């Protein structure tokens, strides 16, 4: 939940800052699907990169922490993949909400206010 709140804040700031770009893209014929791809690509890339860095570090920390235990719980691949899927789904929902609002703005209103 905390990561989704952080993502909501970052995406809200970033997408609000890019309203003019979104308006120009809409005037030039971009469909909402195109905007979802353009705006969501960088966030998904960051999430995957964070997982690629965090998974090996977490495995090493768990391995050395449990090295002196008599009985160890197995550290399986699912221990890392299931949280990744949960975070990806929650992040996608958070981003979908922000991008959906941005994709349905009136370009004339944005250009008039800027």
N, C-alpha and C positions, 0 to 999 in steps of 0.2 A: 504494500500500500504506500509506503514511504517513497519508493522509487517511482510509482505512478504519479504521486503528487509532485515530485520533482520534475518528472517528464511533462506533466501538465503545465507547470510554470514555465519551463524552458520552451515548450512548443507554443504556448500562448504568447510569450514575448517574441519569439522568432517569427511566427506566422503573422502576428499583428504588424511587425516591422516590414514584412514582405507583402502587405496588402496591395501596394501600388503595383508591384511586379505581377501579382495574381490578377489584378484588374486588367493590366495590359495584355497578359496572356489570354484572358477571357475575351477581350475585344478582338484579338487576333485569331480566335476560333478554338481555343483550348477547351476540351471537354472536362468535366469533373474527374473522369478517370485519369486523364493526363495529369491533372493537378495532384491527385492522390499519389501517383508514381513519383512526380517531381519532389513533392514535399515530404513524402514518407521514406524515400530512399536513404537519405542521410541518417535519419533516426534508426532505421533498421540496421544500417551498416555499423553505427555506433554500438548498438546492442549486441550484435554478433561479435564485434571486436572485443567488447568487454567480456563476453563469455569465453572467447578464445584465450584471453589473458587470465581470467579468474579461475577457470576450471583447473588448469595445471597447478596454479598456486594453492588452490583449496585442497587438491589431492595431496600435495606435498605436506601441507600443514596437518592434514588429518593423518597422514602416514606417520609423521614424526611424533605427533601428539599421542597416538595410540601404540607406539612402538613398545612401550614398557607394560602395556596391558596384558593380562593373562589370557583373557578371552576378548577377541576383537569381532566387531560386526563387519561384515564384508563391505568394502567400498566399491560399489558397482557403478556402471555407466549410467544407470537409471537415476542414481542419486544426483547426478548433474543435469540430466536431460529433462526430467520432470519439472524442476524449478525453472529451467530455461523456457519450457513451453508455457508455463503459467505466467511468467513475466512477459513473454512475447505476446500472449493473448491479451493480457491487461494493458500492455503498452499499445497494441494495435487498436484496442477500443478507445483508449485515451486519445491517440493520434487521429483516429477516425472522427471523433467528435470535433476536434479542432479544425481538421482539414475540411470536414463537411461544412462547418460554418464559413470557412474562408472560400470554399468553392461556390457557395451560393450567395455571395455578396453582389451587390449592384455596382458594376464598374463605374457608373456615372457618379454615384455618391462618393466613392473613394477618391476619384479624380477631383471632384468638386471640393472636398475637404482638404486635400493636400495642396 
